[in-house]
Amino acid sequence: SQDLRVAADEIYGRILMASIPLKKTKAKAGGAGSFLSQWGMFFRQFVKHPGMIGSVIPSSPMLVNRILDQVDWRSTRVFVEYGPGVGTFTRQILDRLPADATLIAIDLNLDFVAYLEAQIDDPRLRVMHGSAADVGRFIREAGHYQADYILSGIPFSTLPEGVGAHICAETRAALRPGGAFLIYQYSSFVRRFLTPLFDSVSEETEWRNIPPCRVIRATRELQMAQAA
């Protein structure tokens, strides 16, 4: 009912006030209207597509920083984000990204794509509607060959059979040697796809998130010259 929806909005809104950084938008920077718009979009999409969104609560600032602090921003020219949603990571990536770099944000949800295009005005951002499995094509369409980093919050455990493995394989192919696949998940399910493909896979937990979140880094190592 409408009364239950209003009550749910109020409860989750109070939780989120402690965990979501206010974001800049085209209309008003950091205002209450911006926050409510962002929260409303995220919650509606979670209700409509719970299998596409890992949690009803967007990532905390501590989780965002823990992941993005792993990036060598000075050498980054192509950064890809899977499932940007309402831009919790997207805005923070753009804050760190060099002026001559590109951020490619890929989302299957057309509502999120439209929201990001309306809310973020930055020439470095390319918002793509489609599957992460097509990452190589999206990178080429943006005028590049491979990515330095690829970030994913896709809930791999909810994907149809075979899709997760395919996305991970395409991700490795899309990364330059030395590049990294950065993943935040609430389970270790995705590791079964990563271990056969990547040269190193590490995992840690960020407890300052609701719920606590696994941070996984899968690296495509630099190719060493073979001895004659």
C-alpha positions in Angstrom: 0.0 0.0 0.0 1.0 3.7 -0.3 1.3 4.0 3.5 3.7 1.1 3.7 5.8 2.5 0.8 6.0 5.9 2.6 7.0 4.2 5.8 9.7 2.2 4.1 11.1 5.3 2.4 11.4 7.0 5.7 13.1 4.1 7.4 15.6 3.5 4.7 16.1 7.2 4.2 17.3 7.5 7.8 19.7 4.6 7.4 21.1 6.0 4.2 21.7 9.5 5.6 24.6 7.9 7.6 26.1 6.0 4.7 25.7 7.9 1.4 27.8 11.0 0.6 25.9 13.8 -0.9 26.4 14.1 -4.7 26.8 16.9 -7.1 24.1 17.2 -9.8 23.5 19.4 -12.8 20.6 21.1 -11.0 21.7 21.6 -7.4 25.0 20.6 -5.8 24.5 18.6 -2.6 21.0 19.7 -1.8 18.3 17.7 0.0 16.4 17.4 -3.2 19.5 15.8 -4.8 19.8 13.3 -2.1 16.1 12.4 -2.1 16.1 12.1 -5.8 19.0 9.8 -5.7 17.6 7.6 -2.9 14.2 7.5 -4.5 15.6 6.3 -7.8 17.8 3.6 -6.1 15.0 2.3 -3.9 12.5 2.1 -6.8 14.9 0.2 -9.0 15.8 -2.2 -6.1 12.0 -3.0 -5.7 11.6 -3.5 -9.5 14.9 -5.4 -10.1 16.2 -6.9 -6.8 18.4 -9.4 -8.7 20.2 -6.7 -10.6 21.1 -4.7 -7.5 23.2 -6.2 -4.7 21.8 -4.3 -1.8 18.9 -1.9 -1.0 21.5 0.3 0.6 24.1 2.0 -1.6 27.8 1.6 -0.8 29.2 3.6 2.1 31.9 6.3 1.7 34.4 4.0 3.5 33.8 1.2 1.0 34.1 3.6 -1.9 37.4 5.0 -0.6 38.8 1.6 0.2 38.3 0.4 -3.3 39.3 3.6 -5.2 42.4 4.1 -3.0 43.9 1.0 -4.7 43.9 2.8 -8.1 47.1 4.4 -9.6 45.2 7.4 -10.9 48.2 9.1 -12.4 48.6 6.3 -15.0 44.9 5.7 -15.5 43.5 6.7 -18.9 40.5 4.3 -19.3 38.4 3.3 -16.3 35.3 1.1 -16.7 32.4 0.7 -14.2 29.8 -2.1 -14.4 26.4 -1.3 -12.8 26.9 2.4 -11.9 23.4 2.7 -10.6 22.8 6.2 -9.2 26.5 7.1 -9.4 27.8 6.4 -5.9 31.1 5.3 -7.3 30.8 7.2 -10.6 31.1 10.7 -9.0 34.0 9.7 -6.8 35.9 8.2 -9.8 35.4 11.4 -11.8 36.8 13.4 -8.8 40.0 11.4 -9.0 40.3 10.7 -12.8 42.9 12.7 -14.8 41.5 15.4 -17.1 42.5 13.5 -20.3 41.0 10.1 -19.1 37.7 8.4 -19.9 35.2 6.7 -17.6 32.9 4.2 -19.3 29.9 3.3 -17.2 27.9 0.3 -18.4 24.4 -0.5 -17.1 21.6 -2.9 -18.2 19.0 -0.7 -16.5 17.9 2.0 -18.8 16.4 4.1 -16.0 19.9 4.3 -14.3 21.4 5.2 -17.7 19.0 8.0 -18.2 19.4 9.2 -14.6 23.2 9.4 -14.9 23.1 11.2 -18.2 20.7 13.7 -16.7 22.6 14.2 -13.5 26.3 14.2 -14.4 27.7 16.6 -16.9 31.3 15.6 -17.5 32.9 15.1 -20.9 35.1 12.3 -19.6 32.0 10.1 -18.8 30.5 7.8 -21.4 27.3 6.1 -20.1 26.5 2.9 -22.1 23.3 0.9 -22.0 24.1 -2.8 -22.3 25.7 -5.8 -20.8 29.1 -5.9 -19.1 29.8 -8.9 -21.4 30.2 -6.4 -24.2 32.8 -4.4 -22.4 35.4 -4.8 -25.2 33.0 -3.4 -27.8 32.1 -0.4 -25.5 35.8 0.4 -25.0 36.4 0.3 -28.7 33.4 2.5 -29.4 34.9 5.0 -26.9 38.0 5.1 -29.0 40.3 3.0 -26.9 41.7 -0.5 -27.0 41.9 -1.7 -23.4 41.1 -0.5 -19.8 43.4 0.1 -16.9 40.8 -0.7 -14.3 37.4 -2.3 -14.4 35.1 -1.9 -11.3 32.0 -4.1 -10.7 29.3 -4.2 -8.1 27.2 -6.7 -10.2 25.8 -9.4 -7.9 27.4 -12.4 -9.6 25.5 -14.9 -7.5 22.2 -13.8 -9.0 23.2 -14.0 -12.7 21.9 -16.7 -15.0 24.1 -19.8 -15.6 27.1 -19.0 -17.6 26.7 -15.2 -17.6 29.1 -14.5 -14.7 31.9 -16.6 -16.2 31.5 -15.0 -19.6 31.6 -11.5 -18.1 34.8 -12.3 -16.2 36.4 -13.8 -19.3 35.5 -10.7 -21.4 36.8 -8.5 -18.5 40.2 -10.1 -18.5 40.5 -9.7 -22.3 39.5 -6.0 -22.0 42.2 -5.2 -19.4 45.7 -4.2 -20.3 48.5 -6.2 -18.9 49.0 -5.0 -15.4 45.4 -3.9 -15.2 43.0 -4.9 -12.3 39.4 -6.0 -12.0 38.0 -4.5 -8.7 34.9 -6.1 -7.3 32.7 -5.4 -4.3 30.3 -8.3 -3.3 28.5 -9.7 -0.3 29.7 -13.2 -1.0 32.8 -14.9 -2.5 30.8 -16.6 -5.3 32.6 -14.7 -8.1 36.0 -16.1 -7.1 35.2 -19.4 -8.9 35.2 -17.4 -12.1 38.2 -15.3 -11.4 40.8 -17.9 -10.2 41.1 -19.7 -13.6 41.5 -16.5 -15.5 43.5 -14.0 -13.5 47.1 -14.2 -12.3 46.4 -13.1 -8.8 43.2 -12.8 -6.8 43.0 -11.2 -3.3 40.2 -10.5 -1.0 39.5 -8.4 2.1 36.4 -7.2 4.0 35.2 -3.6 4.6 33.2 -3.8 7.8 32.1 -0.2 7.7 29.4 -0.9 5.2 25.8 -2.1 5.5 26.1 -5.0 5.2 29.9 -5.7 5.5 31.3 -6.1 2.0 34.0 -8.2 0.4 36.5 -6.2 -1.7 38.1 -8.5 -4.4 41.0 -7.5 -6.6 41.9 -9.7 -9.6 45.0 -8.7 -11.6 46.2 -9.4 -15.1 49.9 -9.5 -14.6 52.4 -7.7 -16.9 53.6 -10.0 -19.6 57.3 -10.8 -19.0 59.7 -11.2 -21.9 60.5 -14.8 -22.6 64.2 -15.8 -22.4 65.7 -16.8 -25.7 
